[in-house]
């Protein structure tokens, strides 16, 4: 089965589950599914999933510590290569900037589903 045919429940971390126009559970596929999975992976703390203790980057735990932008970029890159919806070539571009109370993350990657460039931006705070 290809990535294009897989669906997840439409859910951004921290928000309600999305619904379809008919009121059913909303579904996320292709690039939307990958974007939601990337954000979920990056904000999940390692050890939070008892059956996958190495899953997650734990970005929220980094807020409040001395900000090491190169280390955060590296951490994000290592997590991105674990997502099947992110093409390995060209290498994803990651930009991290300090904001009040957190960091702003911008990722530019090529979709392994559509082979198109995808831009994803989100903020992380405690």
Rosetta constraint file for C-alpha pairs under 8 A:
AtomPair CA 1 CA 5 HARMONIC 6.72 0.50
AtomPair CA 1 CA 6 HARMONIC 7.57 0.50
AtomPair CA 2 CA 6 HARMONIC 7.01 0.50
AtomPair CA 3 CA 30 HARMONIC 6.54 0.50
AtomPair CA 3 CA 84 HARMONIC 7.84 0.50
AtomPair CA 3 CA 85 HARMONIC 6.94 0.50
AtomPair CA 3 CA 113 HARMONIC 6.05 0.50
AtomPair CA 4 CA 29 HARMONIC 6.55 0.50
AtomPair CA 4 CA 30 HARMONIC 4.93 0.50
AtomPair CA 4 CA 113 HARMONIC 5.78 0.50
AtomPair CA 5 CA 29 HARMONIC 7.10 0.50
AtomPair CA 5 CA 30 HARMONIC 7.48 0.50
AtomPair CA 6 CA 29 HARMONIC 6.04 0.50
AtomPair CA 6 CA 30 HARMONIC 7.41 0.50
AtomPair CA 7 CA 27 HARMONIC 6.03 0.50
AtomPair CA 7 CA 28 HARMONIC 5.49 0.50
AtomPair CA 7 CA 29 HARMONIC 4.70 0.50
AtomPair CA 7 CA 30 HARMONIC 7.78 0.50
AtomPair CA 7 CA 33 HARMONIC 7.07 0.50
AtomPair CA 8 CA 27 HARMONIC 5.68 0.50
AtomPair CA 8 CA 28 HARMONIC 5.22 0.50
AtomPair CA 8 CA 29 HARMONIC 6.52 0.50
AtomPair CA 8 CA 33 HARMONIC 6.47 0.50
AtomPair CA 9 CA 17 HARMONIC 7.24 0.50
AtomPair CA 9 CA 18 HARMONIC 7.54 0.50
AtomPair CA 9 CA 25 HARMONIC 6.82 0.50
AtomPair CA 9 CA 26 HARMONIC 5.96 0.50
AtomPair CA 9 CA 27 HARMONIC 4.67 0.50
AtomPair CA 9 CA 28 HARMONIC 5.87 0.50
AtomPair CA 10 CA 17 HARMONIC 5.96 0.50
AtomPair CA 10 CA 18 HARMONIC 5.07 0.50
AtomPair CA 10 CA 19 HARMONIC 7.50 0.50
AtomPair CA 10 CA 25 HARMONIC 7.51 0.50
AtomPair CA 10 CA 26 HARMONIC 5.08 0.50
AtomPair CA 10 CA 27 HARMONIC 4.62 0.50
AtomPair CA 10 CA 28 HARMONIC 4.69 0.50
AtomPair CA 10 CA 33 HARMONIC 7.53 0.50
AtomPair CA 11 CA 15 HARMONIC 6.81 0.50
AtomPair CA 11 CA 16 HARMONIC 6.64 0.50
AtomPair CA 11 CA 17 HARMONIC 4.75 0.50
AtomPair CA 11 CA 18 HARMONIC 5.88 0.50
AtomPair CA 11 CA 28 HARMONIC 7.86 0.50
AtomPair CA 11 CA 36 HARMONIC 6.97 0.50
AtomPair CA 12 CA 16 HARMONIC 7.44 0.50
AtomPair CA 12 CA 17 HARMONIC 7.41 0.50
AtomPair CA 12 CA 36 HARMONIC 5.74 0.50
AtomPair CA 12 CA 39 HARMONIC 7.78 0.50
AtomPair CA 12 CA 40 HARMONIC 7.61 0.50
AtomPair CA 13 CA 36 HARMONIC 7.61 0.50
AtomPair CA 13 CA 39 HARMONIC 7.25 0.50
AtomPair CA 13 CA 40 HARMONIC 6.05 0.50
AtomPair CA 17 CA 25 HARMONIC 7.41 0.50
AtomPair CA 17 CA 26 HARMONIC 7.30 0.50
AtomPair CA 18 CA 25 HARMONIC 6.41 0.50
AtomPair CA 18 CA 26 HARMONIC 4.86 0.50
AtomPair CA 18 CA 27 HARMONIC 7.55 0.50
AtomPair CA 19 CA 23 HARMONIC 5.47 0.50
AtomPair CA 19 CA 24 HARMONIC 5.51 0.50
AtomPair CA 19 CA 25 HARMONIC 4.62 0.50
AtomPair CA 19 CA 26 HARMONIC 4.02 0.50
AtomPair CA 19 CA 27 HARMONIC 7.76 0.50
AtomPair CA 20 CA 24 HARMONIC 5.20 0.50
AtomPair CA 20 CA 25 HARMONIC 5.84 0.50
AtomPair CA 20 CA 26 HARMONIC 4.45 0.50
AtomPair CA 20 CA 27 HARMONIC 7.45 0.50
AtomPair CA 28 CA 32 HARMONIC 5.67 0.50
AtomPair CA 28 CA 33 HARMONIC 4.79 0.50
AtomPair CA 29 CA 33 HARMONIC 4.63 0.50
AtomPair CA 29 CA 34 HARMONIC 7.61 0.50
AtomPair CA 30 CA 34 HARMONIC 6.48 0.50
AtomPair CA 30 CA 85 HARMONIC 7.65 0.50
AtomPair CA 30 CA 113 HARMONIC 6.12 0.50
AtomPair CA 30 CA 114 HARMONIC 7.57 0.50
AtomPair CA 31 CA 35 HARMONIC 6.10 0.50
AtomPair CA 31 CA 85 HARMONIC 7.29 0.50
AtomPair CA 31 CA 111 HARMONIC 6.79 0.50
AtomPair CA 31 CA 113 HARMONIC 7.07 0.50
AtomPair CA 31 CA 114 HARMONIC 7.62 0.50
AtomPair CA 31 CA 118 HARMONIC 7.76 0.50
AtomPair CA 32 CA 36 HARMONIC 6.23 0.50
AtomPair CA 33 CA 37 HARMONIC 6.17 0.50
AtomPair CA 34 CA 38 HARMONIC 6.10 0.50
AtomPair CA 34 CA 83 HARMONIC 7.48 0.50
AtomPair CA 34 CA 85 HARMONIC 5.41 0.50
AtomPair CA 34 CA 86 HARMONIC 7.41 0.50
AtomPair CA 35 CA 39 HARMONIC 6.38 0.50
AtomPair CA 35 CA 120 HARMONIC 6.94 0.50
AtomPair CA 36 CA 40 HARMONIC 6.13 0.50
AtomPair CA 37 CA 41 HARMONIC 6.02 0.50
AtomPair CA 37 CA 83 HARMONIC 7.66 0.50
AtomPair CA 38 CA 42 HARMONIC 6.18 0.50
AtomPair CA 38 CA 80 HARMONIC 6.89 0.50
AtomPair CA 38 CA 83 HARMONIC 7.11 0.50
AtomPair CA 39 CA 43 HARMONIC 6.21 0.50
AtomPair CA 40 CA 44 HARMONIC 6.00 0.50
AtomPair CA 40 CA 56 HARMONIC 7.80 0.50
AtomPair CA 41 CA 55 HARMONIC 6.93 0.50
AtomPair CA 41 CA 56 HARMONIC 4.65 0.50
AtomPair CA 41 CA 57 HARMONIC 6.37 0.50
AtomPair CA 41 CA 79 HARMONIC 7.39 0.50
AtomPair CA 42 CA 56 HARMONIC 5.60 0.50
AtomPair CA 42 CA 57 HARMONIC 4.71 0.50
AtomPair CA 42 CA 58 HARMONIC 6.09 0.50
AtomPair CA 42 CA 59 HARMONIC 5.97 0.50
AtomPair CA 42 CA 76 HARMONIC 6.99 0.50
AtomPair CA 42 CA 79 HARMONIC 7.24 0.50
AtomPair CA 43 CA 56 HARMONIC 6.76 0.50
AtomPair CA 43 CA 57 HARMONIC 6.31 0.50
AtomPair CA 43 CA 58 HARMONIC 5.16 0.50
AtomPair CA 43 CA 59 HARMONIC 5.20 0.50
AtomPair CA 43 CA 60 HARMONIC 6.02 0.50
AtomPair CA 43 CA 124 HARMONIC 7.74 0.50
AtomPair CA 44 CA 48 HARMONIC 6.99 0.50
AtomPair CA 44 CA 55 HARMONIC 7.47 0.50
AtomPair CA 44 CA 56 HARMONIC 4.74 0.50
AtomPair CA 44 CA 57 HARMONIC 6.16 0.50
AtomPair CA 44 CA 58 HARMONIC 5.11 0.50
AtomPair CA 44 CA 59 HARMONIC 7.46 0.50
AtomPair CA 45 CA 55 HARMONIC 7.56 0.50
AtomPair CA 45 CA 56 HARMONIC 5.32 0.50
AtomPair CA 45 CA 57 HARMONIC 5.96 0.50
AtomPair CA 45 CA 58 HARMONIC 3.88 0.50
AtomPair CA 45 CA 59 HARMONIC 7.46 0.50
AtomPair CA 45 CA 60 HARMONIC 7.93 0.50
AtomPair CA 45 CA 61 HARMONIC 7.46 0.50
AtomPair CA 46 CA 53 HARMONIC 5.75 0.50
AtomPair CA 46 CA 54 HARMONIC 5.34 0.50
AtomPair CA 46 CA 55 HARMONIC 5.39 0.50
AtomPair CA 46 CA 56 HARMONIC 4.89 0.50
AtomPair CA 46 CA 57 HARMONIC 6.31 0.50
AtomPair CA 46 CA 58 HARMONIC 6.15 0.50
AtomPair CA 47 CA 52 HARMONIC 7.14 0.50
AtomPair CA 47 CA 53 HARMONIC 4.06 0.50
AtomPair CA 47 CA 54 HARMONIC 6.20 0.50
AtomPair CA 47 CA 55 HARMONIC 7.04 0.50
AtomPair CA 47 CA 56 HARMONIC 7.99 0.50
AtomPair CA 48 CA 53 HARMONIC 6.59 0.50
AtomPair CA 48 CA 55 HARMONIC 7.98 0.50
AtomPair CA 49 CA 53 HARMONIC 5.56 0.50
AtomPair CA 49 CA 55 HARMONIC 7.05 0.50
AtomPair CA 56 CA 79 HARMONIC 7.45 0.50
AtomPair CA 57 CA 75 HARMONIC 6.87 0.50
AtomPair CA 57 CA 76 HARMONIC 7.18 0.50
AtomPair CA 57 CA 79 HARMONIC 6.84 0.50
AtomPair CA 58 CA 62 HARMONIC 7.04 0.50
AtomPair CA 59 CA 63 HARMONIC 7.07 0.50
AtomPair CA 59 CA 124 HARMONIC 7.09 0.50
AtomPair CA 60 CA 124 HARMONIC 6.20 0.50
AtomPair CA 60 CA 125 HARMONIC 5.95 0.50
AtomPair CA 60 CA 126 HARMONIC 5.40 0.50
AtomPair CA 61 CA 126 HARMONIC 7.32 0.50
AtomPair CA 62 CA 67 HARMONIC 7.70 0.50
AtomPair CA 63 CA 67 HARMONIC 7.60 0.50
AtomPair CA 63 CA 101 HARMONIC 7.35 0.50
AtomPair CA 63 CA 102 HARMONIC 5.63 0.50
AtomPair CA 63 CA 103 HARMONIC 7.59 0.50
AtomPair CA 63 CA 124 HARMONIC 7.95 0.50
AtomPair CA 63 CA 125 HARMONIC 6.38 0.50
AtomPair CA 63 CA 126 HARMONIC 6.16 0.50
AtomPair CA 64 CA 101 HARMONIC 7.70 0.50
AtomPair CA 64 CA 102 HARMONIC 7.66 0.50
AtomPair CA 67 CA 98 HARMONIC 7.84 0.50
AtomPair CA 68 CA 72 HARMONIC 6.29 0.50
AtomPair CA 69 CA 73 HARMONIC 6.15 0.50
AtomPair CA 69 CA 96 HARMONIC 6.35 0.50
AtomPair CA 69 CA 97 HARMONIC 7.40 0.50
AtomPair CA 70 CA 74 HARMONIC 6.20 0.50
AtomPair CA 71 CA 75 HARMONIC 6.11 0.50
AtomPair CA 72 CA 76 HARMONIC 6.13 0.50
AtomPair CA 72 CA 96 HARMONIC 7.39 0.50
AtomPair CA 73 CA 77 HARMONIC 6.17 0.50
AtomPair CA 73 CA 94 HARMONIC 6.02 0.50
AtomPair CA 73 CA 95 HARMONIC 6.86 0.50
AtomPair CA 73 CA 96 HARMONIC 6.57 0.50
AtomPair CA 74 CA 78 HARMONIC 6.22 0.50
AtomPair CA 75 CA 79 HARMONIC 6.40 0.50
AtomPair CA 76 CA 80 HARMONIC 6.15 0.50
AtomPair CA 76 CA 94 HARMONIC 7.46 0.50
AtomPair CA 77 CA 81 HARMONIC 6.57 0.50
AtomPair CA 77 CA 92 HARMONIC 7.15 0.50
AtomPair CA 77 CA 94 HARMONIC 7.14 0.50
AtomPair CA 78 CA 82 HARMONIC 7.17 0.50
AtomPair CA 79 CA 83 HARMONIC 7.28 0.50
AtomPair CA 80 CA 86 HARMONIC 6.75 0.50
AtomPair CA 80 CA 92 HARMONIC 7.78 0.50
AtomPair CA 81 CA 86 HARMONIC 6.68 0.50
AtomPair CA 81 CA 87 HARMONIC 7.81 0.50
AtomPair CA 81 CA 88 HARMONIC 6.54 0.50
AtomPair CA 84 CA 112 HARMONIC 7.22 0.50
AtomPair CA 85 CA 111 HARMONIC 5.83 0.50
AtomPair CA 85 CA 112 HARMONIC 5.05 0.50
AtomPair CA 85 CA 113 HARMONIC 6.06 0.50
AtomPair CA 86 CA 109 HARMONIC 6.59 0.50
AtomPair CA 86 CA 110 HARMONIC 6.14 0.50
AtomPair CA 86 CA 111 HARMONIC 5.11 0.50
AtomPair CA 86 CA 112 HARMONIC 5.32 0.50
AtomPair CA 87 CA 91 HARMONIC 7.62 0.50
AtomPair CA 87 CA 109 HARMONIC 7.18 0.50
AtomPair CA 87 CA 110 HARMONIC 5.40 0.50
AtomPair CA 87 CA 111 HARMONIC 5.50 0.50
AtomPair CA 87 CA 112 HARMONIC 4.50 0.50
AtomPair CA 87 CA 115 HARMONIC 7.74 0.50
AtomPair CA 88 CA 92 HARMONIC 7.45 0.50
AtomPair CA 88 CA 110 HARMONIC 7.97 0.50
AtomPair CA 89 CA 110 HARMONIC 7.46 0.50
AtomPair CA 90 CA 109 HARMONIC 7.57 0.50
AtomPair CA 90 CA 110 HARMONIC 6.88 0.50
AtomPair CA 91 CA 109 HARMONIC 7.05 0.50
AtomPair CA 92 CA 107 HARMONIC 6.92 0.50
AtomPair CA 92 CA 108 HARMONIC 5.71 0.50
AtomPair CA 92 CA 109 HARMONIC 4.37 0.50
AtomPair CA 92 CA 110 HARMONIC 7.03 0.50
AtomPair CA 93 CA 107 HARMONIC 5.69 0.50
AtomPair CA 93 CA 108 HARMONIC 5.08 0.50
AtomPair CA 93 CA 109 HARMONIC 6.34 0.50
AtomPair CA 94 CA 105 HARMONIC 7.28 0.50
AtomPair CA 94 CA 106 HARMONIC 5.89 0.50
AtomPair CA 94 CA 107 HARMONIC 4.65 0.50
AtomPair CA 94 CA 108 HARMONIC 6.56 0.50
AtomPair CA 95 CA 105 HARMONIC 5.84 0.50
AtomPair CA 95 CA 106 HARMONIC 5.09 0.50
AtomPair CA 95 CA 107 HARMONIC 6.38 0.50
AtomPair CA 96 CA 103 HARMONIC 6.59 0.50
AtomPair CA 96 CA 104 HARMONIC 5.69 0.50
AtomPair CA 96 CA 105 HARMONIC 4.70 0.50
AtomPair CA 96 CA 106 HARMONIC 6.46 0.50
AtomPair CA 97 CA 103 HARMONIC 5.51 0.50
AtomPair CA 97 CA 104 HARMONIC 5.17 0.50
AtomPair CA 97 CA 105 HARMONIC 6.66 0.50
AtomPair CA 98 CA 102 HARMONIC 6.19 0.50
AtomPair CA 98 CA 103 HARMONIC 4.49 0.50
AtomPair CA 98 CA 104 HARMONIC 6.26 0.50
AtomPair CA 99 CA 103 HARMONIC 5.09 0.50
AtomPair CA 99 CA 104 HARMONIC 6.34 0.50
AtomPair CA 101 CA 125 HARMONIC 5.81 0.50
AtomPair CA 101 CA 126 HARMONIC 7.28 0.50
AtomPair CA 102 CA 123 HARMONIC 7.13 0.50
AtomPair CA 102 CA 124 HARMONIC 5.53 0.50
AtomPair CA 102 CA 125 HARMONIC 4.30 0.50
AtomPair CA 102 CA 126 HARMONIC 6.96 0.50
AtomPair CA 103 CA 123 HARMONIC 5.74 0.50
AtomPair CA 103 CA 124 HARMONIC 5.40 0.50
AtomPair CA 103 CA 125 HARMONIC 6.65 0.50
AtomPair CA 104 CA 121 HARMONIC 7.36 0.50
AtomPair CA 104 CA 122 HARMONIC 5.99 0.50
AtomPair CA 104 CA 123 HARMONIC 4.34 0.50
AtomPair CA 104 CA 124 HARMONIC 6.36 0.50
AtomPair CA 105 CA 121 HARMONIC 5.59 0.50
AtomPair CA 105 CA 122 HARMONIC 5.48 0.50
AtomPair CA 105 CA 123 HARMONIC 5.97 0.50
AtomPair CA 105 CA 124 HARMONIC 7.63 0.50
AtomPair CA 106 CA 119 HARMONIC 7.25 0.50
AtomPair CA 106 CA 120 HARMONIC 5.74 0.50
AtomPair CA 106 CA 121 HARMONIC 4.30 0.50
AtomPair CA 106 CA 122 HARMONIC 6.69 0.50
AtomPair CA 107 CA 119 HARMONIC 5.78 0.50
AtomPair CA 107 CA 120 HARMONIC 5.15 0.50
AtomPair CA 107 CA 121 HARMONIC 6.28 0.50
AtomPair CA 108 CA 117 HARMONIC 6.89 0.50
AtomPair CA 108 CA 118 HARMONIC 5.70 0.50
AtomPair CA 108 CA 119 HARMONIC 4.54 0.50
AtomPair CA 108 CA 120 HARMONIC 6.42 0.50
AtomPair CA 109 CA 117 HARMONIC 5.66 0.50
AtomPair CA 109 CA 118 HARMONIC 5.39 0.50
AtomPair CA 109 CA 119 HARMONIC 6.62 0.50
AtomPair CA 110 CA 115 HARMONIC 5.91 0.50
AtomPair CA 110 CA 116 HARMONIC 5.51 0.50
AtomPair CA 110 CA 117 HARMONIC 4.30 0.50
AtomPair CA 110 CA 118 HARMONIC 5.82 0.50
AtomPair CA 111 CA 115 HARMONIC 4.85 0.50
AtomPair CA 111 CA 116 HARMONIC 5.49 0.50
AtomPair CA 111 CA 117 HARMONIC 6.14 0.50
AtomPair CA 111 CA 118 HARMONIC 6.45 0.50
AtomPair CA 112 CA 116 HARMONIC 7.96 0.50
